[in-house]
């Protein structure tokens, strides 16, 4: 990352979601700068029938 700071870093993670959840909050911590950033991602998990 030091040599190519603009390079993409694909990450894949599986999550167990509850029916009716409306968003996922992603939190990222930069160990070098000690800064934290968050991102709320909207989603739709079908309601129980």
Beta strands, then each sheet from edge to edge (+ up, - down):
strand 1: 23-30
strand 2: 35-42
sheet 1: 1+ 2-
end
